[in-house]
Amino acid sequence: MGKKEKRDQRYRESMKETDPEVEDSKYGKPLAYDKNFKGPIKDRSCTDIICCLLFLIFIVGLVVVAYFAFQYGDPRLLVYPVNSNNEICGYGKQLGKPYLLFFDLVACGRMGVGVFVKGCPTPQICVSACPTENKVLIPTVDAKSDFKYCKDGVDATTSSKSEDALLSDEDCARYWFKSKPLINRCVPSFVIDVLEKGKDMATAVADADVNATDASGGSYGDSIIGDSLGVYGTFLKAKEYGEKIIEDVWTAWWMILIGLFLAMVFALIWIIIMRWIAGFMVWFTIFAFLGLFGFSTAWTLYQYYELKDTSDSFHIQFSVIQMTMSKPKLFLAFGIISGVILVIALLILLILCSRIRIAISLIKEGSRAVGTMMFTLICPIFPFALQIVVVGFWLTVAVFLASTGRNQSFDFNNNSSEYRYPNGSYNYENIQKATSAFFGKACDNTSLSSSEFCTFLKNQEENFVIYSQIFNLFMMFWLVNFVVALGQMTLAGAFASYYWAFEKPRDIPAFPILSSLWRCFRYHLGSMAFGSLIIAIVQMIRVLLEYVDAKLKGKENPVAKFFIKCLKCCFWCLEKFLKFLNKNAYILIAAHGKNFCTSAKNAFMLIMRNIVRVVVIDKVTDFLLFISKLVVVAFAAATSYFFFDGRIDFLSSFTPSLNFYVVPIVLVTLGSYVIASCFFSVYEMAVDTLFLCFLEDLERNDGSPEKPYYMSKDLRKILGKKNVMAPSEKKEF
């Protein structure tokens, strides 16, 4: 070895540094230098193939459930009312009778809004037309021919029962109001007049001159009728408001879109300027916090010294509780508390100052990365749209499944030659084959309804629908989390390409987003399915706990309630932790191409070796993103408020006439929050990816010519590190 080579070697050894935070520990050894690693690995293999196959099998299962739901369900059946025999008005036996009439509508109304949830306990029948008159039956006056509305199978004119018995047994309605159909329910006309003519309920009842009797024949007064039927007026009022809201949205839809577009542009501008204002925002907040508690400590202690020789006191009263507190002691307590918080904050600032600077630098670098790859900002649009599709598909299948149990179109009696033997007995083998698809729905229309076999079929139907709903919900969770994983891994691959480019932007590969997306679909469907499956299982457990908690409401079992609350809290924390771990695992999968478990383990070990830095960067990023979202939403809300309220003079000619000008303001505000969340999710993913790459960079490299750092100059300056060249290389250079 020549003199020049020995001198270069000594120089390199002198420049090597060991970061104290990444030394060997119980969380594994620091990552070793790999001369072949120059960013996301292109030569990789498929990962977690078994999970990929399992995911595809479950997708096929979802298709089967959806086919069953679409084939045998009909959402229209959920809209149509059902009579007391659970028969759908307008279908099956009730064909030609599309409207529902309540025997005692006042009794239903006295249940309050619960009538829309629990239903009405009085008899209900399907009728071909709603009543056109007000009528109260009096057994001693009215003949049986006046008994127009009776249960199915009851003919008042031929019944052996007396008039009084027909009414007391609730075979026929005691009274009815002149009504109009509303969502296929017969609603009293005077209730609708409350809306259409602006009357109050008491006036409408008096003008209609109506009367009604309860089940025992006692007369309802006008006040009871008005109060009871007021619940339907509330429903109609809500319907009217809903129609006006839809009208406002239709009128101002293009203005709402413009408002959302402006929010999008503002969010984009804010992300770009974050590289210049991130440091100011963080340090200003920190020093404002310290200044606030410093002033609080000084002022409260000053007040204590001013009042310590006095007997001034505060008198506080809460309901029946009265308290008297000494002013000097109160100021002393607040002074001590403020002082303790101030000292703790100062100590934390002194200890974490360098790490806060690292966090700010990474946030600035994230802004540069997003600015360099602007197309990353549109990436969240596609996962967001896919999530809407998944949730919409789940909701559609759930509605169709819910309606399968109400299908009443099948009838054994219409197929007697197929389902009966020549002697008239039922052919249970053929019946079982026919009902395998829809589990004995025809039992409602045949004499089989009393048989054990039909009961068995009904139970199978209910079980199948319940299990299908559970499976459908589970697949919704799995698919939504899979879409989230796809978006995160795609962005992670793109931003990893940015970090590991030695000279930016020259060394950044062409089309980094498309390349990353291709690697996700080509190699890592199984890993994304694995990670999303874990989250979906935890979410299903949380749904089960919510169901159990709802069932325990009103039960006197405090021990069970306590354990349920603890389990809910634990699984909530577990879900948050797993989402955090999954995101970091996806980052390493995108960079190194290893399977999910290996990547999750490596990510966890890397994080634990740098836990303080992780906590600081996470909290600083969360704070900045919260402020950023707040700024974007506030900008959109304020702009839409001033426009729709007509306070912008030069745009007043474009201000529409609306029923509720707050409607478009709320929509723009909510929409801007969604837009800000999408945009800043990209920013957050950029910071998280760059941070993990930064930690790897610290462990793999040492700044020597063979192992240079890939981090920015600002980060190297904060850490006191630098990339150097050997003297011979300097001379040649």
C-alpha positions in Angstrom: 0.0 0.0 0.0 1.4 3.4 -1.0 1.8 6.5 1.1 -1.2 8.1 -0.6 -3.5 5.1 0.0 -2.4 4.9 3.7 -3.1 8.6 4.1 -6.5 8.2 2.5 -7.4 5.3 4.7 -6.4 7.1 7.9 -8.5 10.1 6.8 -11.6 7.9 6.2 -11.3 6.2 9.6 -10.9 9.6 11.3 -14.2 10.8 9.7 -16.3 7.8 10.8 -18.8 8.6 13.5 -21.1 6.4 15.5 -24.5 7.8 16.3 -25.2 7.1 20.0 -28.9 6.5 19.3 -28.3 3.6 16.9 -25.8 1.5 18.8 -26.4 -2.2 19.4 -29.3 -2.7 21.7 -32.0 -5.2 22.6 -33.9 -3.9 19.6 -31.4 -5.4 17.2 -28.2 -4.3 15.5 -28.0 -1.1 13.4 -28.5 -1.7 9.7 -25.3 -2.7 7.8 -24.0 -0.9 4.7 -25.2 -2.4 1.5 -23.3 -1.2 -1.6 -26.1 -2.4 -3.9 -28.9 -0.5 -2.2 -29.6 2.7 -4.1 -33.3 3.2 -3.3 -36.4 1.0 -3.9 -35.2 -2.4 -5.1 -36.3 -3.3 -8.6 -35.3 -6.9 -8.6 -37.7 -8.3 -6.1 -40.1 -11.3 -5.8 -43.7 -11.8 -4.8 -44.4 -11.6 -1.1 -47.1 -13.2 1.1 -48.6 -15.3 -1.7 -50.8 -17.3 0.7 -52.5 -14.1 1.9 -53.0 -13.0 -1.7 -54.7 -16.3 -2.5 -56.9 -16.0 0.6 -57.8 -12.5 -0.3 -58.9 -13.6 -3.8 -61.0 -16.5 -2.3 -62.7 -14.0 0.0 -63.4 -11.7 -3.0 -65.0 -14.7 -4.8 -67.1 -15.3 -1.6 -68.2 -11.7 -1.6 -69.3 -12.0 -5.3 -71.4 -15.1 -4.4 -73.1 -13.2 -1.5 -73.7 -10.2 -3.8 -75.1 -12.5 -6.4 -77.5 -14.0 -3.9 -78.5 -10.5 -2.7 -79.1 -9.1 -6.1 -80.9 -12.2 -7.4 -83.4 -12.6 -4.5 -83.5 -9.2 -2.9 -85.5 -6.1 -3.8 -84.8 -2.8 -2.0 -88.3 -1.6 -2.9 -89.7 -4.1 -0.5 -88.0 -2.2 2.4 -90.0 1.0 1.4 -93.3 -0.7 1.1 -95.2 -1.0 4.4 -96.0 -4.3 6.2 -99.3 -5.2 7.8 -99.8 -6.9 11.2 -99.4 -10.3 9.5 -96.0 -9.2 8.2 -97.3 -9.1 4.6 -96.1 -6.4 2.2 -98.7 -4.1 1.0 -99.0 -4.3 -2.8 -97.3 -7.7 -3.0 -98.4 -11.3 -2.8 -101.8 -11.7 -1.0 -102.0 -7.9 -0.7 -101.6 -7.3 -4.5 -103.8 -4.3 -5.3 -103.6 -2.9 -1.8 -100.5 -0.7 -1.7 -101.4 1.5 1.3 -101.2 0.9 5.0 -104.0 2.0 7.4 -103.5 2.1 11.2 -106.5 1.1 13.3 -105.6 3.6 16.1 -103.2 6.2 14.6 -103.5 8.4 17.8 -102.2 5.5 19.9 -99.3 5.2 17.5 -98.5 8.9 17.7 -98.5 8.8 21.5 -95.3 6.7 21.3 -93.5 9.7 20.0 -90.6 9.3 17.6 -90.2 5.7 18.8 -93.0 4.8 16.4 -90.6 5.2 13.5 -88.2 2.8 15.1 -90.3 0.2 17.0 -93.4 0.4 14.8 -97.0 0.9 15.9 -98.5 -1.8 18.3 -102.0 -1.4 17.0 -103.4 -3.5 14.1 -102.5 -2.4 10.6 -104.1 -3.5 7.3 -103.4 -3.0 3.7 -106.0 -1.1 1.7 -106.5 -0.2 -1.9 -107.2 3.5 -1.2 -107.0 5.7 1.9 -110.2 6.8 3.6 -112.0 9.8 2.1 -114.0 10.8 5.2 -113.7 11.2 8.9 -115.6 8.4 10.8 -116.1 7.1 14.3 -118.0 3.9 14.6 -120.6 3.7 17.4 -121.8 0.0 17.9 -125.3 1.0 18.9 -125.8 3.3 16.0 -123.7 2.1 13.0 -124.6 -1.1 11.2 -122.1 -3.8 10.2 -122.1 -2.5 6.7 -120.3 0.6 7.9 -117.4 -1.4 9.2 -115.3 -0.7 6.1 -111.8 -1.5 7.4 -111.3 -4.9 9.0 -108.5 -7.5 9.2 -108.0 -9.9 6.4 -110.4 -12.8 6.6 -112.9 -10.7 8.6 -116.1 -9.8 6.8 -118.2 -7.7 9.2 -121.4 -8.2 7.3 -121.3 -12.0 7.5 -119.5 -12.3 10.9 -121.3 -13.9 13.8 -119.8 -11.4 16.2 -121.7 -8.4 17.3 -120.7 -4.9 16.4 -119.3 -4.3 19.8 -117.3 -7.5 19.7 -115.8 -6.7 16.3 -114.5 -3.4 17.7 -113.4 -4.7 21.2 -111.5 -7.6 19.6 -109.8 -5.2 17.2 -111.1 -7.1 14.2 -112.2 -3.8 12.7 -111.1 -0.2 13.0 -113.0 2.0 15.5 -112.3 5.2 13.6 -110.5 6.6 10.6 -109.5 10.1 9.3 -109.8 11.5 5.9 -106.3 10.7 4.6 -103.7 11.1 1.9 -101.0 8.5 1.0 -97.5 9.5 2.2 -94.8 6.9 1.4 -97.6 4.4 1.0 -99.0 5.2 4.5 -102.4 6.8 5.0 -101.7 10.1 6.8 -104.6 12.3 8.0 -105.2 15.2 5.6 -105.2 17.8 8.3 -101.7 16.7 9.3 -100.5 17.5 5.8 -102.4 20.8 5.9 -100.2 21.8 8.8 -97.3 22.0 6.4 -99.1 23.1 3.2 -101.2 25.8 4.8 -99.0 26.8 7.7 -101.5 25.9 10.4 -100.6 24.8 13.9 -101.7 21.3 14.9 -104.4 22.5 17.4 -106.0 24.7 14.8 -105.9 22.0 12.1 -107.6 19.5 14.4 -110.3 22.0 15.3 -110.9 23.0 11.7 -111.1 19.3 10.6 -113.7 18.6 13.3 -112.3 15.1 13.9 -112.9 12.7 16.7 -111.3 9.4 17.7 -111.8 6.6 20.3 -109.3 4.4 22.0 -109.4 0.5 22.3 -112.0 0.6 25.1 -114.3 3.0 23.3 -113.3 6.2 25.3 -113.1 9.4 23.3 -109.8 11.2 22.6 -109.9 14.9 23.1 -108.7 17.4 20.5 -105.6 18.2 22.6 -104.6 14.5 22.8 -105.2 14.1 19.0 -103.2 17.2 18.2 -100.3 16.2 20.5 -100.2 12.6 19.3 -100.3 13.4 15.7 -97.8 16.1 16.1 -95.1 13.5 15.7 -96.2 13.0 12.1 -96.1 16.7 11.6 -92.5 16.7 12.8 -91.7 14.0 10.2 -93.4 16.0 7.5 -91.6 19.2 8.6 -88.3 17.3 8.4 -89.3 16.1 4.9 -90.0 19.7 3.9 -86.6 20.8 5.2 -85.0 18.0 3.3 -86.6 19.1 0.1 -85.6 22.7 0.6 -82.0 21.6 1.3 -81.9 19.5 -1.9 -83.3 22.6 -3.8 -80.5 24.8 -2.4 -77.9 22.3 -3.3 -79.3 22.0 -6.8 -79.3 25.8 -7.1 -75.8 26.4 -5.9 -74.0 23.2 -7.0 -71.6 25.0 -9.4 -70.7 27.6 -6.8 -70.0 24.8 -4.3 -67.7 23.2 -6.8 -65.9 26.5 -7.3 -65.5 26.8 -3.5 -64.0 23.3 -3.3 -61.7 24.0 -6.2 -60.4 27.2 -4.4 -59.9 25.1 -1.2 -57.9 22.6 -3.3 -55.7 25.4 -4.8 -55.2 27.0 -1.3 -54.2 23.6 0.2 -51.7 23.1 -2.6 -50.2 26.6 -2.1 -50.0 26.0 1.6 -48.1 22.7 1.2 -45.6 24.4 -1.1 -44.9 27.3 1.3 -44.6 24.9 4.3 -40.9 24.6 3.6 -40.5 28.3 4.6 -43.0 28.6 7.4 -42.8 25.2 9.1 -39.9 26.3 11.4 -41.6 29.6 12.2 -44.9 27.9 13.1 -43.3 25.4 15.4 -40.9 27.7 17.2 -43.6 30.5 17.5 -46.0 28.0 19.1 -43.3 26.7 21.5 -42.2 30.1 22.6 -45.8 31.3 22.8 -46.5 28.4 25.1 -43.5 29.2 27.3 -44.4 32.8 27.4 -48.0 32.1 28.3 -47.0 30.0 31.3 -44.2 32.3 32.2 -46.6 35.2 32.4 -49.1 33.1 34.2 -46.6 32.0 36.8 -45.3 35.6 37.4 -48.8 37.2 37.5 -50.3 34.6 39.9 -47.4 34.7 42.3 -47.4 38.5 42.2 -51.1 38.4 43.1 -50.4 36.0 45.9 -47.8 38.4 47.4 -50.2 41.3 47.1 -53.1 39.4 48.8 -51.3 37.1 51.2 -52.1 39.3 54.2 -55.7 39.7 53.3 -58.8 37.5 54.0 -60.3 37.9 50.5 -62.1 34.7 49.3 -64.1 33.3 46.4 -67.7 32.1 46.9 -68.6 29.3 44.5 -72.0 27.6 44.3 -72.8 24.5 42.2 -76.5 23.6 42.7 -76.7 22.7 46.4 -72.9 22.7 46.9 -71.3 25.8 48.2 -67.5 26.4 48.4 -65.4 29.2 49.9 -61.8 29.5 48.7 -59.1 31.9 49.9 -57.9 34.1 47.1 -54.2 34.1 48.2 -54.1 30.3 48.4 -55.9 30.0 45.1 -53.3 32.3 43.3 -50.5 30.4 45.1 -51.8 27.1 43.8 -52.2 28.4 40.2 -48.7 29.9 40.4 -47.1 26.6 41.6 -48.9 24.6 38.9 -47.9 27.1 36.2 -44.4 27.2 37.4 -44.1 23.4 37.4 -45.5 23.2 33.8 -43.1 25.9 32.8 -40.0 24.1 34.2 -41.1 20.8 32.7 -41.6 22.5 29.3 -38.2 24.2 29.5 -36.4 20.9 30.4 -38.1 19.1 27.5 -37.2 21.9 25.1 -33.5 21.8 26.2 -33.4 18.0 25.9 -35.3 17.8 22.6 -34.1 20.9 20.9 -32.0 19.2 18.3 -34.7 16.6 17.6 -37.3 19.3 17.1 -34.9 20.9 14.6 -34.6 17.5 12.8 -38.4 17.2 12.7 -38.7 20.7 11.2 -36.0 19.9 8.6 -37.8 16.7 7.7 -41.0 18.6 7.3 -39.4 21.0 5.0 -37.8 18.2 3.0 -41.3 16.6 2.7 -42.5 19.8 1.2 -39.6 19.8 -1.3 -40.4 16.1 -2.2 -44.1 16.9 -2.8 -43.1 20.0 -4.8 -40.7 17.9 -6.9 -43.3 15.1 -7.6 -46.5 17.2 -7.9 -48.5 14.2 -9.2 -48.3 12.7 -5.7 -51.0 15.2 -4.7 -53.6 13.6 -7.0 -52.8 10.1 -5.7 -55.2 10.2 -2.7 -58.1 11.0 -5.1 -58.0 7.5 -6.5 -57.9 5.6 -3.1 -60.6 8.0 -1.8 -62.8 7.2 -4.8 -62.2 3.5 -4.4 -63.1 3.7 -0.7 -66.4 5.4 -1.7 -67.0 2.6 -4.2 -66.3 -0.1 -1.6 -68.6 1.5 1.0 -71.3 2.1 -1.6 -71.0 -1.6 -2.7 -71.2 -2.8 0.9 -74.3 -0.6 1.6 -76.0 -1.8 -1.6 -75.4 -5.5 -0.9 -76.5 -4.9 2.7 -79.8 -3.4 1.6 -80.5 -6.1 -0.9 -79.6 -8.7 1.7 -82.0 -7.1 4.2 -84.8 -7.3 1.6 -84.3 -11.0 0.8 -86.3 -12.1 3.8 -89.3 -10.1 2.5 -89.6 -11.7 -0.9 -93.1 -13.3 -1.1 -93.2 -14.2 -4.8 -92.7 -18.0 -4.4 -95.8 -20.2 -3.8 -95.9 -24.0 -3.5 -99.6 -24.0 -4.4 -98.7 -22.6 -7.9 -96.4 -25.5 -8.5 -98.4 -28.3 -6.9 -97.4 -31.0 -9.5 -93.8 -30.5 -8.6 -94.1 -30.1 -4.9 -96.9 -32.6 -4.1 -97.3 -36.3 -4.6 -100.4 -37.7 -6.3 -102.0 -38.3 -3.0 -101.7 -34.6 -2.1 -98.9 -34.9 0.4 -95.8 -32.6 0.1 -92.7 -33.7 -1.7 -90.1 -32.5 0.9 -87.1 -33.5 -1.3 -88.2 -31.2 -4.1 -89.2 -28.5 -1.7 -85.7 -28.6 -0.1 -84.1 -28.3 -3.5 -86.3 -25.3 -4.5 -85.8 -23.6 -1.2 -82.0 -24.0 -1.1 -81.7 -20.6 -2.8 -84.2 -18.7 -0.8 -84.9 -20.9 2.2 -88.6 -21.4 2.4 -89.9 -18.0 1.7 -93.0 -19.6 0.3 -94.0 -21.0 3.7 -95.8 -17.7 4.4 -98.3 -18.6 1.6 -99.0 -22.3 2.2 -100.2 -24.6 4.9 -96.5 -25.6 5.4 -96.2 -22.6 7.7 -97.1 -24.8 10.7 -94.7 -27.6 9.9 -91.4 -28.1 11.6 -89.7 -28.4 8.2 -90.8 -24.9 7.2 -89.7 -23.5 10.6 -86.3 -25.1 9.9 -86.2 -23.4 6.5 -87.1 -20.1 8.0 -84.3 -20.4 10.6 -81.8 -21.3 7.8 -82.9 -18.2 5.9 -82.5 -15.9 8.9 -79.1 -17.4 9.7 -77.9 -17.2 6.1 -78.9 -13.5 5.9 -77.2 -12.7 9.2 -74.0 -14.5 8.3 -74.0 -12.9 4.9 -74.4 -9.4 6.5 -71.5 -10.2 8.8 -69.3 -11.4 6.0 -70.2 -8.4 3.9 -69.3 -6.0 6.7 -66.0 -7.8 7.3 -65.2 -7.6 3.6 -66.0 -3.9 3.6 -63.4 -3.4 6.4 -60.9 -5.5 4.6 -61.3 -3.8 1.2 -61.2 -0.3 2.7 -58.0 -1.1 4.6 -56.6 -2.7 1.5 -57.2 0.5 -0.5 -55.5 2.5 2.3 -52.5 0.1 2.1 -52.3 0.5 -1.7 -52.3 4.3 -1.4 -49.7 4.3 1.4 -47.3 1.8 -0.3 -47.5 3.6 -3.6 -46.6 7.0 -2.1 -43.9 5.4 0.1 -42.2 3.9 -3.0 -42.3 7.3 -4.7 -40.9 9.2 -1.8 -38.3 6.6 -1.1 -37.1 7.0 -4.6 -36.8 10.7 -3.9 -34.8 10.3 -0.7 -32.3 7.7 -2.1 -31.6 9.9 -5.1 -28.1 11.3 -4.3 -28.4 14.4 -6.4 -32.0 15.6 -6.4 -33.9 15.9 -8.7 -31.4 14.6 -11.3 -31.2 11.0 -9.9 -34.9 10.6 -9.2 -36.1 7.8 -11.6 -38.7 8.6 -14.3 -42.3 8.1 -13.4 -41.7 7.2 -9.7 -45.4 7.0 -8.8 -46.3 4.6 -11.7 -43.3 2.5 -11.0 -44.2 2.2 -7.3 -47.8 1.4 -8.2 -46.6 -1.3 -10.6 -44.4 -2.9 -7.9 -47.4 -2.9 -5.5 -49.6 -4.8 -7.9 -46.9 -7.0 -9.3 -45.2 -8.1 -6.1 -47.0 -7.0 -3.0 -50.8 -7.7 -3.2 -50.3 -10.4 -0.6 -48.5 -8.1 1.8 -51.2 -5.4 1.5 -53.9 -8.0 2.0 -52.1 -9.3 5.1 -51.7 -5.9 6.7 -55.3 -4.9 5.9 -56.6 -8.3 7.2 -55.2 -7.7 10.6 -56.8 -4.3 10.9 -60.1 -5.7 9.6 -60.2 -8.4 12.2 -59.6 -5.9 15.0 -62.3 -3.6 13.6 -64.8 -6.6 13.6 -63.9 -7.3 17.2 -64.7 -3.7 18.0 -68.0 -3.9 16.2 -68.8 -7.0 18.3 -67.9 -5.2 21.5 -70.2 -2.3 20.5 -73.0 -4.7 19.9 -72.5 -6.4 23.3 -72.3 -3.0 24.9 -75.6 -1.9 23.3 -77.2 -5.1 24.6 -76.0 -4.5 28.1 -77.6 -1.0 28.2 -80.3 -1.0 30.9 -78.9 -4.1 32.5 -77.8 -4.0 36.1 -74.4 -5.7 35.6 -71.7 -3.1 36.4 -68.9 -5.7 36.3 -69.7 -6.8 32.7 -70.0 -3.1 31.6 -66.6 -2.3 33.2 -64.9 -5.2 31.3 -66.6 -4.2 28.1 -65.5 -0.6 28.4 -61.9 -1.8 29.1 -61.9 -4.1 26.1 -63.3 -1.4 23.9 -60.5 0.9 25.0 -57.8 -1.8 24.6 -58.9 -2.7 21.1 -59.1 1.0 20.1 -55.5 1.4 21.2 -54.5 -1.8 19.4 -56.1 -0.6 16.2 -54.2 2.7 16.4 -50.9 0.9 17.1 -51.4 -1.6 14.3 -52.2 1.2 11.8 -49.0 3.0 12.8 -47.0 -0.2 12.5 -48.6 -1.2 9.2 -47.8 2.2 7.6 -44.1 1.9 8.5 -44.1 -1.7 7.4 -45.5 -0.6 4.0 -42.7 1.9 3.7 -40.0 -0.7 4.2 -41.9 -3.1 1.8 -41.9 -0.4 -0.8 -38.2 0.3 -0.3 -36.8 -3.2 0.2 -39.4 -5.6 -1.2 -39.5 -8.0 1.8 -42.6 -9.7 3.1 -45.0 -8.1 5.6 -43.8 -9.8 8.8 -40.2 -9.1 8.1 -40.8 -5.5 7.2 -43.1 -5.0 10.2 -40.4 -6.4 12.5 -37.6 -4.3 10.9 -39.8 -1.2 11.1 -40.6 -1.8 14.7 -36.9 -2.4 15.6 -35.8 0.7 13.7 -38.4 2.8 15.5 -37.6 1.5 18.9 -33.8 2.2 18.3 -34.9 5.8 17.6 -38.0 6.1 19.8 -37.3 9.6 21.0 -36.9 10.9 17.5 -40.0 9.1 16.4 -42.2 10.6 19.1 -40.9 14.1 18.4 -41.3 13.9 14.6 -44.7 12.3 15.0 -46.1 15.0 17.4 -44.5 17.9 15.5 -45.9 16.6 12.2 -49.4 16.1 13.8 -49.4 19.6 15.1 -48.4 21.2 11.8 -50.9 19.1 9.9 -53.6 20.0 12.4 -52.8 23.7 12.0 -52.7 23.4 8.2 -56.0 21.6 8.0 -57.5 24.3 10.3 -56.2 27.1 8.0 -57.5 25.5 4.8 -61.0 24.7 6.3 -61.2 28.2 7.9 -60.3 29.8 4.6 -62.9 27.8 2.7 -65.6 28.4 5.4 -64.9 32.2 5.7 -64.8 32.7 1.9 -68.1 30.7 1.4 -69.8 32.6 4.3 -69.0 36.0 2.9 -70.0 35.0 -0.6 -73.3 33.3 0.2 -74.2 35.9 2.7 -73.8 38.6 0.0 -71.0 40.5 1.8 -68.7 40.5 -1.2 -69.9 43.6 -3.1 -68.4 42.9 -6.5 -69.8 39.3 -6.5 -73.2 40.1 -5.0 -74.9 39.8 -8.4 -73.8 36.1 -8.4 -75.2 35.4 -5.0 -78.1 33.0 -5.3 -81.5 33.2 -3.5 -81.6 30.2 -1.2 -83.9 28.9 1.5 -80.9 28.3 3.9 -77.7 29.9 2.8 -75.9 27.9 5.5 -76.3 24.7 3.4 -73.7 25.5 0.8 -71.4 26.9 3.5 -71.6 23.6 5.4 -71.0 21.6 2.3 -68.0 23.7 1.2 -66.6 23.4 4.8 -67.0 19.6 5.0 -65.7 19.2 1.4 -62.7 21.4 2.1 -61.9 19.3 5.2 -62.0 16.1 3.0 -59.7 17.8 0.4 -57.3 19.1 3.1 -57.2 15.6 4.6 -56.4 14.0 1.2 -53.7 16.6 0.4 -52.1 16.5 3.8 -52.2 12.7 3.9 -49.7 12.9 1.1 -47.6 15.3 3.0 -47.7 13.1 6.1 -46.7 10.1 4.1 -43.8 12.0 2.6 -42.5 13.0 6.1 -43.0 9.5 7.5 -41.2 7.9 4.5 -38.3 10.4 4.5 -38.0 9.9 8.3 -37.6 6.1 8.1 -35.2 6.5 5.2 -33.3 9.1 7.3 -33.0 6.6 10.1 -31.7 4.0 7.7 -29.3 6.4 6.2 -27.8 7.2 9.7 -27.3 3.5 10.4 -26.1 2.4 6.9 -23.7 5.3 6.1 -21.1 7.3 7.8 -20.3 10.2 5.4 -17.2 8.7 3.9 -16.7 8.6 0.2 -17.7 4.9 0.0 -20.8 5.4 2.3 -22.0 9.0 1.8 -25.1 10.3 3.5 -28.2 10.8 1.3 -29.9 13.2 3.7 -30.1 16.9 3.0 -27.4 19.5 3.9 -29.7 21.0 6.5 -30.1 17.6 8.3 -26.3 16.9 8.1 -25.7 20.4 9.6 -28.1 19.8 12.5 -26.5 16.4 13.3 -23.0 17.7 12.9 -22.3 15.3 10.0 -21.0 15.8 6.5 -20.1 14.0 3.4 -16.4 14.2 2.7 -13.9 13.2 0.0 -10.5 11.7 0.5 -7.6 14.1 0.1 -6.6 12.5 -3.2 -10.1 12.9 -4.5 -10.1 16.5 -3.4 -6.9 17.1 -5.2 -8.2 15.4 -8.3 -11.4 17.4 -8.1 
